[in-house]
Amino acid sequence: MPRIEAVFQNSQGEPLTGLLEMPSGAIKSYALFAHCFTCSKDNPAAARIALALAARGIAVLRFDFTGLGTSKGDFANTNFSSNVQDLLAAASYLEQQYAAPALLIGHSLGGSAVLAAAQDLPSVSAVITIGAPATASHVKHLFADSYLKLQDQQSVQVDLGGRSFNIRRQFIDDLEKYNSVTHIGGLRKALLIFHAPLDGIVSIDEAARIFTAAKHPKSFVSLDHADHMLSNPQDSMYVAEVLAAWASRYLKKDQTSDRQEETARPPVEEGVVIVRERDKKFTREILTQHHRLISDEPTALGGSDLGLNPYELLLAALGSCTSMTLRMYANHKQLDLQDIQVELQHSRIHAEDCVDCEKQMTLIDVMTRNIRLTGNLSDQQRARLLEIANKCPVHKTLQNKIHINTNLTN
């Protein structure tokens, strides 16, 4: 499955980095994943869940909050409010480059963050928390010893999860702003809560607080025997499977299910091709009367590599037409042609390097077509089949003078 590096700016103009896991096929929806406190986008559970969701048609952006992982900025200058702002910046990036997120997923304190950010994201239909505290102030116990020191010092160093971080008084003060569950009651979005009864970091009581505060639709899934970090791969895979199945009911509201995509499909007349945007980069949906294709550019060129690029489509048109024409002729003449393989390449060369081209100082397009015919064929039959290949309709079209009429329509 394609993986795209994402770079966008936080509210201070500092670059944040993320990874966008893209489905190999059709994209049902986009999701935003918020990692646990002082973790990173590369947390194993976050990575496994993102990959598993991408395999189920949900594109997932996971990113590093300011000052963590590969994102820039100073962690000491951050707080819970800035984490929420980072989430909104990530959602804006998705909306500008691809499509606005329909799902918010948060692990641990990231779950508290998505609960706080959800009301500012109208595109979001569903929120999912994993081992999350009901409010951000729950983590204050982690700084119990440091809190007294911050009365006299501007910042202190704390050890969390075997790593050292500098925190400022503003960090702890900011947590007081999120000491209420009122915003959960006003969520007005579907909510799914995952929590392990034996979670030793965030008590199961926090899940009960979230569930009680939330209005329906709301669901709770117990992660029996799982730990807080979902260190067992089976636990994170289970979360992804249940999450994808549960979310499918609510993603229909965003016209992301297969049925909704079909409903939103414009009518296409016979012989007409419609190309429409699937994101704000290079992914394009190609529609004919009965079929659908995806066109894109490679990731190296800024695309998502979800389909053939335009020149590959052009080569495919010539190659498929060539193969069809040869098969039709061979069947009509009852030739022993067992298999046809057409290999094509496109290049641009100087005209003086082309022996069959007019001598002029210009670049020209050259398509090279190699045809492999398998079967009991005489030399005369093979030569005739080569002549037939050059008579395929697309070949003739490409060699004719083509006029392209372009108009703007409403």
C-alpha positions in Angstrom: 0.0 0.0 0.0 1.3 3.5 -0.8 2.7 5.6 2.0 3.1 9.3 1.5 5.2 11.7 3.6 3.1 14.7 4.8 4.5 18.0 5.9 2.4 20.9 7.1 2.7 23.8 9.6 1.4 24.3 13.1 -0.1 27.5 14.3 3.4 28.9 14.9 4.5 28.2 11.4 6.8 25.3 12.4 6.8 22.2 10.2 5.0 19.1 11.5 5.7 15.7 9.8 3.4 12.8 9.2 2.8 9.6 7.2 -0.3 9.1 5.2 -1.2 5.4 4.7 -3.2 5.1 1.5 -5.4 2.2 0.4 -4.3 0.3 -2.7 -7.8 0.6 -4.2 -10.7 2.9 -3.8 -10.6 5.3 -0.9 -13.7 5.1 1.3 -12.7 7.8 3.7 -9.9 9.8 5.3 -9.0 9.4 9.0 -6.7 11.4 11.4 -4.8 9.5 14.1 -3.6 11.3 17.3 -0.8 9.4 19.1 -0.4 8.9 22.9 1.3 11.4 25.2 5.0 11.9 24.4 4.8 9.1 21.8 5.2 9.6 18.1 3.6 8.7 14.8 5.9 5.7 14.7 4.4 4.1 17.8 3.9 0.4 16.8 0.2 0.3 17.7 -0.5 3.5 15.7 1.4 2.2 12.7 -0.4 -1.2 12.8 -3.8 0.3 13.1 -3.1 2.8 10.3 -1.9 0.1 8.0 -4.8 -2.2 8.8 -7.4 0.5 8.2 -5.7 1.4 4.8 -6.1 -2.3 3.9 -9.8 -1.8 4.5 -10.1 1.3 2.3 -9.6 4.1 4.9 -6.6 6.4 4.3 -5.0 7.4 7.7 -2.8 10.3 8.5 -0.7 9.9 11.6 1.7 12.7 12.5 4.1 13.9 15.3 2.8 16.7 17.6 5.0 19.8 17.9 8.4 18.9 19.4 8.0 15.2 19.1 9.3 12.6 16.7 10.5 14.4 13.5 8.3 17.4 13.9 10.0 20.8 14.7 9.3 23.0 17.7 10.1 22.8 21.3 8.1 20.4 23.4 8.6 22.6 26.4 6.6 25.3 24.7 3.6 23.0 24.0 0.5 22.2 26.0 -2.7 20.4 25.5 -4.3 23.4 23.7 -1.4 23.4 21.2 -1.9 19.6 20.6 -5.5 20.4 19.7 -4.3 23.1 17.3 -1.9 20.6 15.8 -4.8 18.3 15.1 -6.8 21.1 13.4 -3.7 21.9 11.3 -3.4 18.2 10.2 -7.1 18.1 9.3 -6.7 21.3 7.3 -3.8 19.7 5.4 -5.9 16.7 4.6 -8.8 18.9 3.4 -6.5 21.0 1.2 -4.5 18.2 -0.3 -7.0 15.3 -0.4 -10.3 15.4 1.4 -11.5 16.5 4.9 -11.3 13.7 7.5 -14.4 11.8 8.4 -12.9 9.9 11.3 -10.8 11.1 14.3 -8.9 8.4 16.2 -7.0 9.1 19.4 -4.9 6.8 21.6 -4.5 7.7 25.3 -4.1 11.5 25.6 -4.5 11.7 21.9 -8.1 10.4 22.5 -8.7 13.4 24.8 -7.3 15.6 22.1 -9.7 14.3 19.4 -12.6 14.7 21.7 -11.7 18.3 22.2 -11.0 19.0 18.5 -14.0 17.2 17.0 -16.5 20.0 17.5 -14.3 22.3 15.3 -14.3 19.8 12.4 -17.7 19.6 10.8 -16.5 17.0 8.3 -16.0 14.4 11.1 -18.8 11.9 11.4 -17.3 9.7 14.0 -14.7 9.8 16.8 -12.8 6.8 18.2 -10.8 6.8 21.5 -8.4 4.0 22.6 -7.4 3.9 26.2 -8.2 7.6 26.6 -8.8 9.7 29.7 -12.0 11.6 29.8 -10.2 14.9 30.3 -6.7 16.2 29.7 -6.2 17.0 33.4 -6.1 13.3 34.1 -2.3 13.4 33.3 -1.5 15.9 36.0 -0.7 13.0 38.4 2.4 12.4 36.1 3.8 15.7 37.3 2.9 15.6 40.9 6.5 16.0 42.1 7.3 18.6 39.4 4.2 20.7 40.2 5.7 22.1 43.4 9.0 22.8 41.7 7.3 24.8 39.0 6.1 27.2 41.7 9.6 28.6 41.9 11.1 27.5 38.5 10.3 28.4 35.0 10.7 24.8 33.8 11.6 21.4 35.1 12.8 18.2 33.6 10.6 15.1 34.0 11.2 11.5 33.0 8.3 9.9 31.1 8.4 6.4 29.6 12.2 6.4 30.0 12.7 9.7 28.2 13.4 13.2 29.6 11.3 16.2 28.7 11.3 19.8 29.8 7.9 21.1 30.8 6.8 24.6 31.8 4.2 25.8 34.3 1.9 26.7 31.4 1.7 23.1 30.4 0.1 22.1 33.7 -2.0 25.3 34.0 -3.4 24.5 30.5 -4.6 21.1 31.7 -7.1 22.9 34.0 -8.9 24.2 31.0 -9.8 20.6 30.1 -11.1 19.4 33.4 -14.7 19.1 32.3 -16.6 16.5 30.2 -19.2 19.0 29.0 -17.7 19.1 25.5 -18.2 15.3 25.3 -21.9 15.7 25.9 -22.1 18.2 23.0 -20.1 16.1 20.6 -23.0 15.3 18.2 -20.9 12.7 16.5 -20.9 8.9 16.7 -18.5 7.8 19.4 -16.6 4.5 19.8 -14.6 3.8 23.0 -12.0 1.1 23.2 -10.5 0.4 26.7 -8.8 -2.4 28.5 -10.2 -3.3 31.9 -6.7 -4.0 33.1 -5.2 -0.8 31.7 -2.6 0.2 34.3 -2.0 3.7 32.9 -5.5 5.0 32.3 -8.2 3.4 34.5 -11.3 1.9 33.0 -13.2 4.4 35.0 -12.1 7.0 32.5 -13.9 5.1 29.8 -17.0 5.0 31.9 -16.8 8.8 32.3 -16.6 9.3 28.6 -19.4 6.9 27.9 -21.7 8.4 30.5 -21.1 12.0 29.3 -21.6 11.2 25.6 -25.0 11.1 23.9 -26.0 8.4 21.5 -24.9 7.0 19.1 -22.1 5.7 21.3 -20.5 2.3 21.7 -18.0 0.6 24.0 -15.6 -2.2 23.2 -13.6 -4.0 26.0 -10.0 -4.9 25.1 -9.7 -7.9 27.3 -6.2 -8.7 28.4 -4.7 -5.8 26.4 -2.2 -3.3 27.9 -2.4 0.5 27.6 0.1 0.6 24.6 -1.6 -2.3 22.8 1.9 -3.9 22.6 0.4 -7.2 21.4 -0.1 -6.9 17.6 -3.3 -8.9 17.9 -4.9 -6.3 20.0 -4.2 -3.4 17.6 -5.3 -5.5 14.7 -8.6 -6.3 16.5 -9.1 -2.5 17.1 -8.7 -1.9 13.4 -11.1 -4.6 12.4 -13.8 -3.5 14.8 -13.2 0.2 14.1 -13.6 -0.3 10.3 -16.8 -2.3 10.6 -18.3 0.1 13.1 -17.4 3.2 11.2 -18.9 1.9 7.9 -22.4 2.7 9.2 -21.5 6.4 9.8 -19.2 6.9 6.7 -22.3 6.5 4.5 -23.3 10.0 5.6 -20.2 11.4 3.9 -20.9 9.7 0.6 -17.9 7.4 1.1 -19.5 4.0 0.9 -19.5 2.2 -2.4 -23.3 2.6 -2.6 -23.0 6.4 -2.0 -20.2 6.7 -4.6 -22.4 5.0 -7.1 -25.3 7.3 -6.2 -23.1 10.4 -6.6 -21.8 9.1 -9.9 -22.9 11.5 -12.7 -24.7 10.1 -15.8 -22.2 9.2 -18.6 -23.4 8.8 -22.1 -22.0 6.1 -24.4 -18.7 7.2 -25.9 -18.1 9.9 -23.3 -15.3 9.9 -20.7 -15.6 12.0 -17.5 -12.5 12.7 -15.4 -13.0 14.3 -11.9 -10.8 15.0 -9.0 -10.4 12.6 -6.1 -7.9 14.9 -4.2 -6.2 18.3 -4.5 -3.1 16.7 -6.0 -3.0 14.2 -8.9 -5.5 11.4 -8.1 -8.3 11.4 -10.7 -11.4 9.3 -11.2 -12.1 8.2 -14.8 -15.7 7.4 -15.5 -17.3 5.8 -18.6 -20.9 4.6 -19.1 -20.2 1.3 -17.3 -16.7 1.5 -15.9 -14.4 3.4 -13.4 -10.6 3.8 -13.3 -8.1 5.7 -11.2 -5.3 7.8 -12.7 -2.5 9.3 -10.6 1.2 10.2 -10.6 4.0 8.4 -8.7 4.8 9.5 -5.2 8.2 10.8 -6.4 6.3 13.4 -8.4 4.0 14.4 -5.6 1.2 11.9 -6.4 -0.3 9.0 -4.4 0.5 6.3 -6.9 -3.0 4.9 -6.8 -3.3 4.4 -10.5 -1.8 4.6 -14.0 -0.3 8.0 -14.9 -1.6 9.7 -18.1 1.1 8.4 -20.4 0.7 4.9 -19.0 -3.0 5.2 -19.9 -2.1 6.3 -23.4 0.2 3.3 -23.8 -2.4 1.0 -22.4 -4.9 2.3 -25.0 -2.5 1.5 -27.8 -1.5 -1.8 -26.3 -5.0 -3.1 -25.6 -6.2 -2.0 -29.0 -3.2 -3.8 -30.7 -3.9 -7.0 -28.8 -7.6 -6.9 -29.5 -7.1 -6.3 -33.2 -4.6 -9.1 -33.5 -6.9 -11.6 -31.7 -9.8 -10.6 -33.8 -7.8 -11.2 -37.0 -6.3 -14.5 -35.8 -9.7 -15.9 -34.8 -11.1 -14.9 -38.1 -8.3 -16.5 -40.0 -8.2 -19.5 -37.6 -4.5 -19.0 -36.9 -2.8 -21.0 -34.2 -2.1 -17.9 -32.1 -2.1 -19.1 -28.5 -1.0 -15.9 -26.7 -0.3 -12.2 -27.4 1.8 -9.9 -25.2 2.4 -6.3 -26.0 5.1 -4.3 -24.2 5.1 -0.5 -24.7 7.3 2.4 -23.7 7.1 6.2 -24.3 10.0 8.6 -24.7 10.9 11.9 -26.1 13.9 12.2 -28.4 15.5 14.7 -30.8 14.1 14.4 -34.3 17.6 13.9 -35.7 18.0 10.7 -33.6 14.9 9.2 -35.3 15.7 7.6 -38.7 12.0 7.7 -39.7 11.4 11.3 -38.8 11.8 14.6 -40.5 15.2 16.2 -39.9 14.5 19.1 -37.7 15.8 20.3 -34.3 12.9 19.5 -32.1 11.8 16.9 -29.6 9.3 14.3 -30.7 7.3 11.7 -28.9 8.2 8.1 -29.7 6.2 5.0 -28.6 8.0 1.7 -28.8 5.8 -1.4 -29.1 7.2 -4.9 -28.8 4.8 -7.7 -29.6 5.3 -11.3 -28.6 3.2 -13.9 -30.4 3.1 -17.4 -29.1 1.8 -20.2 -31.3 2.5 -22.4 -34.4 2.8 -19.5 -36.9 4.7 -19.3 -40.2 7.0 -16.4 -41.0 4.5 -15.2 -43.5 1.7 -15.3 -40.8 3.9 -13.4 -38.4 4.7 -10.7 -40.9 1.0 -10.3 -41.7 0.1 -10.0 -38.0 2.7 -7.2 -37.7 0.9 -5.4 -40.6 -2.4 -5.9 -38.8 -1.0 -4.5 -35.6 -0.2 -1.3 -37.4 -3.8 -1.1 -38.5 -5.4 -1.1 -35.1 -7.8 1.9 -34.7 -5.8 3.6 -31.9 -2.6 3.3 -33.8 -4.3 5.0 -36.8 -5.7 7.7 -34.5 -2.3 8.5 -33.0 -0.6 8.7 -36.4 -3.3 10.9 -37.9 -3.4 14.7 -37.4 -5.5 15.2 -34.3 -7.5 18.3 -33.6 -8.5 18.9 -29.9 -11.4 21.3 -29.3 -11.4 22.7 -25.8 -14.3 24.6 -24.3 -15.2 25.9 -20.8 -18.7 24.7 -19.7 -20.9 25.6 -16.7 
